[in-house]
Amino acid sequence: MEKYSADRAPRHQLHISQPEKGYRFSLDPLILAAHIRAKGNETVMDLGCGCGIISLILAQRYPNLKITGIEIQEELYDFARKNILANGFEKNIHVLHGDIRTLPWGRMDAKADIIVSNPPYKKLGTGRINPDPQKAMARHEISLGIDALVECSSRMIRDQGLLCVSFPFDRLSDLTLALTRHQFYPEFIRHVHTKPGAKAIRVIVRAVKKRQQAMFPVPTPFYLYPGK
C-alpha cells in the first residue's frame, strides 16, 4: 500500500487513514453525510465510498444501519477496509471492490432503502485531468458519469427509496435530467455556498424513486463560512 496519513474527521471521533498524496476526502462528503436522514435500521449503499468516510459517519450516527460501500479503486478499497476495522464498525459496514455497472446486483437479498454518493463531478473534456490517477478518477467522469450512476442506483434501490447526492451547482441540470430519466423525484435541494453573497458551488439533492412530488420546501442555503 502507498504511503498514508492518519487523520481525524472534523467533529467526529473517527480515525481515518487515507493516501498521503493520492485522493483525499474533502468537505463534500462531510456535508453530504450531515444531510442524510435515516430512521436507523435501513439498508444503505455508499457508491464510490473512497476511504469509507461517509459510511463511517453514518455507522457512528445510526448503529443499526446495514451499510455496503462500493469502491472501484483497489487502493481506496483497501483504505476503506482498514478504516472500518480501525474504528470497530466491521459488523455495521461491508465494503466491496468493483464497478457498480458490472456487479451482480440481481443476486442481492434486498434492495437498498438509501443510496448515497459523492460522485465524480467533472465532465470528460472539461478542465485539466489530474496526473494522479486516484484524483483523476475521483474528480472526472472517467469510469462513471452521472447518468450511469443514477441508472445503477435505480436498479439497486427499492421503490420509494432515497438517493442522496452532492454535485456541482453548475451541473444541476445534468443531475436533474438523469434523475427524471430514471424516475427519481427530488424532495430536497439545498445550495452550498462558500459564504453569504457568493455563488453556489455545490448542491445537495435527496430524490425519491417513483414518488412524484409537485412542490417541496426550499431549504435555506448552506454556508461553509457563514461569518465571512
Backbone as a ProteinNet text record, in pm:
[ID]
protein_1_A
[PRIMARY]
MEKYSADRAPRHQLHISQPEKGYRFSLDPLILAAHIRAKGNETVMDLGCGCGIISLILAQRYPNLKITGIEIQEELYDFARKNILANGFEKNIHVLHGDIRTLPWGRMDAKADIIVSNPPYKKLGTGRINPDPQKAMARHEISLGIDALVECSSRMIRDQGLLCVSFPFDRLSDLTLALTRHQFYPEFIRHVHTKPGAKAIRVIVRAVKKRQQAMFPVPTPFYLYPGK
[TERTIARY]
85.3	0	88.5	43.4	119.2	124.7	210.9	220.8	86.2	58.5	-69.9	-53.6	-157.6	-160.8	-276.6	-261.6	-368.1	-432.3	-561.6	-631.4	-756.8	-818.4	-947.7	-1049.3	-1171.2	-1279.7	-1325.4	-1333.9	-1375.7	-1508.7	-1514.3	-1633.9	-1675.3	-1595.1	-1626.1	-1505.1	-1527.9	-1418.5	-1387.4	-1338.9	-1306.5	-1159.9	-1092.5	-954.1	-954.8	-904.5	-912.3	-772.4	-741.9	-620	-656.8	-575.2	-600.4	-467.8	-466.2	-339.2	-272.9	-142.1	-68	-68.4	-59.7	-52.2	-163.9	-239	-346.6	-474.7	-590.2	-719	-748	-782.5	-814.5	-951.8	-1030.9	-1165.3	-1160.5	-1259.1	-1270.7	-1391.8	-1440.5	-1560.3	-1686.2	-1684.6	-1806.2	-1871.7	-1799.1	-1866.3	-1913.2	-1844.8	-1887.3	-2020	-2032.9	-2157.8	-2270.9	-2241.3	-2343.6	-2390.7	-2297.5	-2334.4	-2424	-2400.1	-2479.9	-2624.3	-2649.5	-2784	-2861.8	-2804.8	-2874	-2955.5	-3084.3	-3174.9	-3220.5	-3196.6	-3236.5	-3321.4	-3407.8	-3483.4	-3391.6	-3291	-3191.2	-3172.6	-3261.8	-3248.1	-3252.2	-3222.6	-3231.7	-3106.8	-3121.8	-3009.8	-2956.8	-2827	-2765.5	-2655	-2643.2	-2529.7	-2457.2	-2326	-2238.9	-2159.6	-2202.1	-2142.6	-2021.8	-1906.8	-1782.2	-1738.6	-1725.5	-1709	-1571	-1473.5	-1340.8	-1282	-1230	-1170.8	-1276.1	-1404.5	-1513.5	-1568.7	-1536.1	-1570.9	-1720.9	-1803.9	-1948.4	-2005.6	-1966.3	-2015.6	-1983	-1862.8	-1821.3	-1902.4	-1926.7	-2007.4	-2148.6	-2207.2	-2343.9	-2349.7	-2250	-2248.2	-2233.2	-2157.2	-2140.5	-2270.8	-2340.8	-2464.1	-2581.9	-2588.5	-2700.8	-2645.6	-2625.6	-2559.4	-2632.2	-2761.5	-2836.9	-2848.6	-2785.4	-2786.2	-2704.2	-2748.1	-2670.8	-2612.4	-2482	-2417.9	-2325.4	-2337.5	-2245.6	-2176.8	-2044.8	-1968.2	-1910.7	-1911.7	-1856.4	-1752.3	-1634.1	-1525.8	-1452.9	-1435.6	-1372.7	-1220.5	-1162.6	-1017.1	-964.5	-876.9	-832.2	-762.8	-679.8	-609	-706.2	-808.7	-905.6	-992.4	-1024	-1096.8	-1018.7	-886.8	-803.7	-806.5	-802.9	-811.2	-946.8	-1052.3	-1186.1	-1192.6	-1142.2	-1142.5	-1062.3	-946.7	-862.2	-933.6	-1000.9	-1069.4	-1189.2	-1258.9	-1373.4	-1326.8	-1218.2	-1164.1	-1108.8	-1037.1	-974.6	-1076.7	-1196.3	-1299.8	-1404.7	-1386.7	-1474.1	-1611.6	-1623.3	-1753.7	-1765.8	-1685.3	-1689.7	-1822.9	-1902.6	-2034.6	-2140.9	-2110.4	-2206.9	-2185.1	-2059.5	-2024	-1953.1	-2000.1	-1934.3	-1891	-1766.7	-1717	-1680.2	-1716.3	-1690.2	-1596.8	-1510.5	-1423.9	-1480.2	-1519.9	-1573.4	-1638.7	-1685.1	-1752.1	-1902.6	-1972.4	-2116.4	-2193.2	-2134	-2203.5	-2204	-2112.3	-2099.6	-2118.3	-2127.8	-2150.8	-2287.3	-2300.1	-2425.2	-2531.4	-2591.4	-2688.8	-2815.5	-2841.8	-2961.1	-2959.6	-2841.9	-2831.1	-2853.9	-2875.4	-2892	-3022.1	-3017.9	-3137.6	-3241.2	-3194.7	-3287.5	-3223.8	-3307.1	-3257.7	-3237.7	-3162.3	-3129.3	-3248.2	-3253.7	-3350.2	-3294.1	-3162.3	-3094.4	-2967.4	-2944.2	-2817.5	-2756.8	-2629.2	-2557.9	-2435.4	-2405.8	-2289.2	-2238.1	-2106.6	-2037.8	-1955.7	-2021	-1960.5	-1859.9	-1785.4	-1701.8	-1788.5	-1734.9	-1820.3	-1780.6	-1668.4	-1625.8	-1645.8	-1705.9	-1721.5	-1585.2	-1571.3	-1451	-1446.6	-1327.9	-1315.1	-1325.5	-1349.3	-1355.2	-1251	-1174.2	-1074.2	-955.8	-852	-730.9	-749.2	-716.9	-723.2	-599.3	-619.5	-508.8	-415.5	-284.3	-191.4	-193.5	-241	-254.4	-378.9	-367	-481.6	-594.5	-562.6	-667.9	-751.7	-684.9	-756.3	-833.7	-772.7	-837.8	-968.8	-966.5	-1086.8	-1193.3	-1151.5	-1246.8	-1312.7	-1243.5	-1294.3	-1355.9	-1301.3	-1354.6	-1436.7	-1532	-1618.6	-1546.1	-1436.7	-1356.2	-1421.3	-1462.3	-1521.9	-1670.9	-1725.2	-1866.7	-1920.9	-2022.4	-2089.8	-2214.5	-2273.5	-2387.1	-2508.1	-2530.9	-2645	-2626.1	-2503.4	-2476.2	-2493.2	-2450.7	-2467.6	-2614.7	-2697.1	-2839.6	-2907.7	-2866.6	-2925.2	-2893.3	-2769.4	-2732.5	-2807.8	-2821.4	-2894.9	-3038.7	-3097.5	-3236.2	-3254.6	-3154.2	-3161.8	-3135.6	-3059.7	-3019.2	-3114.8	-3202.4	-3283.9	-3429.4	-3496	-3637.8	-3721.9	-3844.3	-3938	-3962.7	-3968	-3979.6	-3847.7	-3740.4	-3610.1	-3552.6	-3448.4	-3394.3	-3252.6	-3229.7	-3096.7	-3044.9	-2926.9	-2869.4	-2737.1	-2726.1	-2610.7	-2562.4	-2429.6	-2367	-2310.1	-2334.6	-2292.9	-2267.2	-2186.6	-2161.5	-2291.6	-2304.5	-2424.6	-2441.2	-2329.4	-2342.2	-2373.1	-2383.9	-2426	-2558.9	-2632.8	-2760.9	-2855.9	-2851.7	-2940.6	-2907	-2777.6	-2737.6	-2790.2	-2778.3	-2827.6	-2979.1	-3048.5	-3194.7	-3244.1	-3180.2	-3218.4	-3198.5	-3085.9	-3059.2	-3161.5	-3195.3	-3295	-3430.4	-3472.5	-3602.3	-3604.8	-3496.2	-3487.7	-3505.4	-3462.3	-3466.6	-3567	-3665.4	-3781.9	-3747.7	-3656.6	-3630.4	-3687.4	-3745.6	-3809.2	-3755.5	-3693.6	-3633.9	-3737.1	-3697.9	-3778.3	-3704.8	-3575.5	-3493.7	-3377.8	-3359.1	-3245.4	-3190	-3062.9	-3001.2	-2874.9	-2863.7	-2745.9	-2636.9	-2514.5	-2399.7	-2312.2	-2284.3	-2202.4	-2079.4	-1973.8	-1859.1	-1893.9	-1967.4	-2003.5	-2126	-2195.4	-2311.2	-2270.9	-2353.5	-2328.3	-2247	-2184.5	-2106.3	-2195.2	-2156.3	-2230.1	-2226.2	-2334.6	-2338.4	-2232.9	-2167.8	-2064.7	-2108.9	-2195	-2244.6	-2393.9	-2455.7	-2596.6	-2612.4	-2688.9	-2723.1	-2865.2	-2882.8	-3013.8	-3051.3	-3173.8	-3232.9	-3351.9	-3351.7	-3456.8	-3515.8	-3646.6	-3719.5	-3752	-3735.3	-3765.4	-3916.1	-3971.4	-4111.7	-4210.4	-4182.1	-4281.3	-4275.3	-4368.7	-4369.4	-4414.9	-4352.8	-4387	-4384.3	-4500.7	-4511.7	-4433.2	-4438.1	-4371.1	-4304.1	-4193.2	-4128.8	-4066.5	-4055.3	-3998.2	-3851.8	-3809.5	-3670.6	-3596.6	-3500.1	-3429.7	-3339.1	-3300.3	-3207.1	-3072.7	-2995.7	-2864.2	-2771	-2673.3	-2571.5	-2443.2	-2385.4	-2262.5	-2146.2	-2036.8	-1917.4	-1856.8	-1861.8	-1806.6	-1911.4	-2010.4	-2123.5	-2088.3	-1976.9	-1944.8	-1859.8	-1830.4	-1741.1	-1817.9
-120	0	124.5	228.4	351.8	419.8	522.2	596.8	659.3	666.9	719.7	810.6	888	971.2	927	943.4	911.8	1043.3	1057.6	1184.1	1160.3	1269.8	1264.6	1338.5	1285.1	1356.6	1467.5	1593	1703.3	1673.8	1699.8	1682.9	1537.3	1444.6	1302.6	1233.8	1148	1072.7	949.2	974.7	867.3	878.2	766.2	761.2	719.9	805.9	785	777	665.7	653.5	679	757.8	787.4	815.5	810.3	828.3	960.6	955.7	1077.8	1175.7	1121.9	1209.2	1184.7	1075.6	1046.3	1118.6	1057.1	1121.2	1119.9	1237.6	1254.4	1321	1279.2	1334.7	1483.7	1555.9	1699.8	1724.8	1848.5	1880.9	1821.6	1792.4	1747.2	1626	1515.9	1401.5	1430	1518.7	1553.6	1628.5	1720.1	1795.7	1703.8	1614.8	1521.7	1431.4	1376.8	1288.3	1360	1488.3	1565.1	1584.4	1565.1	1585.1	1454.7	1343.3	1215.2	1188.4	1165.1	1138.7	993.3	917	776.4	749.2	648.9	604.9	527.3	462.8	397.1	249.7	186.9	42	8	106.3	84	15.6	-26.5	-78.1	36	62.7	177.4	128.5	192.1	169.8	300.9	296.7	412.1	385.8	449.8	423	512.1	450	524.3	569.6	475	508.7	562.2	551.8	603.6	535.4	614.4	557.9	522.1	540	498	605.6	731.6	838.4	851.6	850.4	865.9	745.5	626.1	504.8	507	550.2	554.6	654.8	772.8	873.8	821.8	758.2	707.2	593.1	504.2	393.9	445.7	552.4	613.7	677.5	741.7	813.6	718.2	615.5	520.7	378.7	329	199.6	79.5	93	-21.4	-23.3	70.4	67.7	-50.3	-103.5	-206.1	-138.9	-117.1	-34	-117.9	-98.2	-158.8	-46.9	-43.4	52.7	-15.2	54.4	0.5	97.9	46.6	131.7	61.6	131.1	72.1	72.4	167.6	177.5	89.6	-3.7	-102.5	-38.4	64.6	127.9	190.7	258.8	322.1	218.2	111.4	-0.1	-56.2	-71.4	-120.5	-23.7	106.7	204.9	196.6	178.1	168.2	49.7	-65.5	-183.5	-157	-94.8	-64.5	30.2	130.9	228.4	168.1	78.7	11	-69.9	-143.4	-224.2	-135.7	-30.1	57.6	126.7	151.5	221.4	127.3	-3.5	-101.7	-115.1	-91.3	-97.7	-214.7	-319.5	-432.8	-506	-492	-554.7	-467.9	-340.2	-246	-221.6	-228.4	-188.6	-304	-333.4	-430.4	-354.7	-370.9	-297.3	-393.7	-355.9	-436.1	-361.6	-436.5	-378.3	-415.1	-314.8	-343.6	-222.7	-242.6	-140.2	-157.7	-55.7	-69.1	-102.8	-76.2	-105.8	-254.1	-331.4	-472.7	-568.5	-518.4	-607.3	-674.7	-802.2	-878	-842.1	-725.4	-680.1	-763.5	-838.1	-921.1	-1032.5	-1063.6	-1169.7	-1118.6	-989.6	-933.8	-981.8	-1001.7	-1044.1	-932.2	-810.2	-696.8	-573.6	-486.3	-361.9	-259.4	-155.7	-54.4	35.6	81.5	185.2	323.6	339	466.2	441.7	522.6	522.7	660.8	664.6	791.8	789.2	903.1	908.5	1051.3	1062.2	1187.5	1158.5	1160	1103.3	1197.1	1145.3	1233.8	1345.8	1466.6	1581	1660.8	1624.9	1698.2	1612.2	1671.6	1601.1	1580.7	1468	1449.8	1558.1	1610.3	1717.5	1854.8	1863.1	1992.3	1993.1	2099.8	2112.7	2020.6	2044.1	1963.4	1835.2	1722.8	1595.2	1582	1558.1	1548.1	1434.1	1455.9	1347.9	1232.3	1255.3	1146.5	1065.7	936.1	857.5	848	842.8	839.1	965.5	1080.2	1208.2	1224.1	1182.1	1195.8	1117.7	992.5	909.2	958.8	1015.3	1063.7	1193.6	1273.3	1405.4	1412.6	1337.9	1339.2	1213.1	1224.3	1111.9	1015.9	959	866.8	729	679.7	546.2	549.1	666.8	673.1	813.4	826.2	953	961.1	1079.5	1097.3	1016.5	1002.5	923	775.6	725.2	585.2	562.9	659.2	647.3	637.5	725.4	725.4	599.9	555.8	434.3	313.1	301.8	191.6	202.2	323	343.4	298.2	323.9	285.2	134.3	58	-88.1	-141.5	-66.9	-114.2	-75	21.5	79.1	34.5	23.7	-13.1	108.2	83.7	192.7	269.2	399.8	492	507	442.3	459.1	596.2	634.2	769.8	769.9	851	871.1	1007.4	1010.8	1133.7	1161.5	1278.9	1309.2	1451.5	1468.5	1600.6	1620	1737.4	1759.2	1908.3	1944.2	2085.7	2160.6	2277.6	2357.7	2385.1	2411.6	2446.3	2325.5	2205	2086.5	2032.6	2117.2	2073.7	2026.9	2090.3	2048.5	1907.3	1871.8	1735.4	1634.4	1668.6	1579.6	1565.5	1676.3	1673.7	1588.4	1601.2	1520.9	1371.9	1337.9	1197.3	1142.9	1220.8	1177.5	1153.2	1246.7	1234.3	1113.2	1092.5	980.7	846.3	838.3	710.1	710.3	800	801.4	830.9	925	979.5	1121.3	1157.2	1287.7	1357.6	1476.3	1545.3	1579.2	1557.6	1601.2	1707.6	1728.3	1823	1867.7	1997.8	2053.7	2170.7	2162.9	2273.4	2320.2	2451.4	2510.1	2530.2	2497.6	2512.4	2625.5	2723.9	2840.4	2845.1	2909.4	2930	3030.9	3138.6	3241.6	3316.5	3393.5	3471.4	3566.6	3569.6	3657.1	3592.8	3479.3	3409.1	3313.3	3285.8	3192.7	3052	2977.9	2839.4	2757	2667.3	2581.4	2435.3	2393.7	2257	2257.8	2142.2	2124.3	1986.9	1982.1	1857.2	1820.9	1702.6	1659.9	1527.2	1521.4	1394.5	1370.4	1255.5	1224.9	1087.5	1075.5	952.7	879.8	748.3	670.7	644.8	682.3	655.3	714.8	836.1	907.6	1054	1092.6	1229.6	1323.6	1440.2	1541.7	1675.7	1736.5	1857.2	1973.3	1988.9	2100.1	2050.7	2113.9	2083.3	2212.3	2224.3	2347.6	2361.7	2483.8	2510.6	2547.9	2465.7	2495.5	2617.2	2672.8	2784.8	2737.4	2827.6	2787.7	2740.8	2660.3	2613.2	2689.2	2754.5	2833.3	2764.5	2746.7	2687.8	2781	2910.2	3010.8	3119.8	3095	3186.8	3323.5	3334.4	3464.4	3552.4	3509.3	3590.7	3660.9
0	0	0	-66.1	-73.5	62.6	74	198.1	232.3	363.3	404.8	525	553	672.4	758.8	888.6	983.4	1026	999.4	1022.9	1105.7	1145	1212.4	1128.6	1120.7	1054.1	1147.6	1098.7	1184.2	1252.9	1383.9	1466.5	1486.2	1440.2	1458	1519.4	1616.1	1678.4	1593.9	1475.1	1381.4	1341.3	1335.3	1289.9	1142.7	1057.3	912.8	852.7	788.7	709.2	563.5	495.9	355	285.9	151.5	80.2	116.9	128.2	161.2	44.6	-78.9	-196.1	-296.4	-283.7	-378.1	-341	-374.6	-346.6	-197.4	-144.4	-3.2	7	104.1	113.7	148.7	99.7	122.5	212.1	213.2	290	228.3	98.4	29.7	96	120.7	183.7	325.4	397.2	532.6	529.2	434	419.8	376.1	280.4	233.2	346.5	424	534.5	634.5	656.1	751.5	705.7	575.7	521	502.5	544.7	530	655.4	636.4	747.3	738	843	845.2	968.4	958.3	1075.1	1169.8	1110.7	1193.4	1168.3	1089.5	1066.4	917.4	832.7	688.6	631.7	506.6	428.3	342.3	353.2	285.8	193.9	76	-13.1	-34.5	-19.6	-39.7	-167	-277.5	-408.4	-431.2	-454.3	-465	-326.6	-235.3	-93.5	-59.1	-151.7	-122.3	0	93.3	215.4	318.7	284.7	373	463.6	438.2	531.7	554.8	448.5	467.5	540.4	500.4	566.9	715.9	751	891.4	971.5	913.9	983.6	1006.8	905.3	919.7	1021.4	1020.4	1117.3	1259.3	1274.8	1406.3	1453.7	1362.6	1399.1	1415.8	1329.9	1331.7	1344.9	1465.3	1485.4	1426.4	1393	1340.9	1188.2	1121.1	975.1	923.7	809.8	739.3	615.5	614.6	513.1	425.7	293.7	198.3	121.7	128.4	49.5	-72.7	-185.8	-309.7	-362.7	-394.3	-443.3	-556.9	-668.4	-786.8	-777.7	-705.7	-696.9	-583.2	-617.4	-519.3	-399.7	-424.6	-313.7	-214.4	-265	-176	-106.6	-176.9	-114.8	4	-12.3	97.6	216	187.4	294.9	365.7	289.4	349.9	444.9	401.9	489.3	616.2	602.2	717.9	813.3	760.4	844.3	916.8	850.1	912.8	1033.4	1016.5	1126.2	1237.7	1200.3	1299.8	1387.9	1333.4	1409.5	1467.9	1448.1	1510.5	1449.3	1317.1	1252.5	1154.4	1175.8	1082.6	1084.1	1190.6	1194.7	1127.2	1108	1050.1	901.5	858.6	721.8	651	530.9	442.9	318.4	277.5	161.9	50.1	-72.5	-191.3	-284.9	-353.5	-455	-591.7	-670.4	-802.7	-866	-987	-1067.1	-1049.6	-1006.2	-981.4	-1108.1	-1224.8	-1350.9	-1383.1	-1322.1	-1358	-1240.8	-1118.4	-1004.9	-1017.9	-977.4	-996.7	-892.6	-906.5	-806.5	-805.9	-914.1	-917.3	-813.9	-759.5	-659.3	-516.4	-502.1	-368.3	-305.8	-171.4	-99.4	-93.5	-82.4	-71.7	-134.5	-186.7	-243.1	-131.1	-164.4	-65	-35	89.7	128.4	98	114.6	92.7	13.1	-89.4	-161.3	-148.8	-117.1	-102.8	-193	-254.8	-342.7	-355.8	-351.6	-382.7	-509.2	-627	-748.1	-814.4	-914.8	-996.8	-1053.7	-1056	-1086.7	-1210.9	-1274.9	-1393.7	-1517.8	-1621.9	-1747.7	-1813.3	-1883.5	-1964.8	-2071.9	-2095.4	-2193.9	-2133	-2002.1	-1933.2	-1822.1	-1816.7	-1711.8	-1732.4	-1654.4	-1662.6	-1582.7	-1644.2	-1572.3	-1485.3	-1358.6	-1264.1	-1302.8	-1298.3	-1334	-1234.8	-1112.2	-1016.5	-1052.4	-1083.2	-1130.3	-1028.9	-898	-796.6	-801.6	-805.2	-807.7	-938.5	-1049	-1179.4	-1183.5	-1137	-1141.2	-1044.2	-931.8	-832.5	-875.6	-960.2	-994.7	-1134.4	-1230.4	-1366.1	-1393.4	-1483.2	-1518	-1612.4	-1562.3	-1641.2	-1645.4	-1529.3	-1522.5	-1495.2	-1457.4	-1420.6	-1440.4	-1528.3	-1547.9	-1460.6	-1452.2	-1362.1	-1407.9	-1538.4	-1582.9	-1547.4	-1563	-1527.9	-1378.7	-1297.9	-1153.3	-1115.7	-1172.2	-1138.1	-1192.6	-1312.5	-1369.7	-1282.3	-1235.9	-1146.8	-1014.6	-963.6	-838.4	-852.8	-968.8	-991.8	-982.9	-1025.9	-1019.1	-878.6	-798.9	-666.1	-554.7	-579.2	-472.8	-485.1	-373.6	-375.5	-417.4	-462	-489.1	-359.3	-368.5	-255.3	-179.4	-228.2	-165.7	-195.3	-117.7	-121.1	-176.3	-280.1	-337.4	-292.3	-229.2	-174.7	-245.2	-308.6	-393.2	-366.6	-370	-373.4	-513.5	-574.1	-712.7	-734.1	-835.6	-861.9	-895.7	-842.8	-868.9	-1018.7	-1088.6	-1230.9	-1318.4	-1258.5	-1332.9	-1279.5	-1211.7	-1156.6	-1266.7	-1384.4	-1493.7	-1540.5	-1544.8	-1582	-1480.8	-1352.3	-1247.5	-1254.6	-1274.6	-1280.5	-1396.9	-1512.5	-1629.2	-1600.8	-1538.9	-1507.8	-1409	-1306.9	-1209.1	-1275.4	-1358.6	-1425.6	-1517.7	-1590.3	-1685.5	-1615.7	-1491.6	-1420	-1304.9	-1314.3	-1224.9	-1079.4	-1060.6	-928.7	-923.4	-810.1	-796.8	-672.4	-688.7	-574.5	-467.3	-342.4	-229.1	-147.7	-181	-106	-194.1	-208.6	-282.2	-200.4	-164.6	-89.8	-161.4	-179.5	-241	-135.2	-172.4	-82.8	-135.5	-50	-85.5	5.4	-42.4	45.3	154.5	118.8	215.4	163.6	248.2	202.2	88.9	-13.5	-127.9	-238	-210.3	-312.5	-390.3	-513.3	-597.3	-537	-552.7	-505	-577.4	-503.4	-563.2	-570.5	-479.3	-475.7	-452.1	-475.9	-444.5	-379.9	-271.7	-206.1	-247.7	-303.6	-353.3	-288.7	-236.4	-194.8	-286.8	-355.1	-452.3	-422.5	-439.4	-409.4	-538.8	-539.9	-659.7	-670.7	-784.6	-819.6	-719.5	-673.7	-594.6	-633.8	-718.9	-766.5	-655.6	-653.9	-555.7	-627.5	-643.1	-724.5	-664.7	-534.1	-469	-341	-305.6	-179.5	-126.1	5.3	60.9	22.4	-9.9	-45.1	82.3	124.1	248.8	235	346.6	344.5	290.6	229.3	177.2	289.8	251.9	345.7	315.5	417.5	400.1	469.5	397.7	457.4	561.5	530.7	621.5	643	728.4	741.7	794.4	864.5	924.9	838.3	714.4	628.2	519.3
[MASK]
++++++++++++++++++++++++++++++++++++++++++++++++++++++++++++++++++++++++++++++++++++++++++++++++++++++++++++++++++++++++++++++++++++++++++++++++++++++++++++++++++++++++++++++++++++++++++++++++++++++++++++++++++++++++++++++++++++

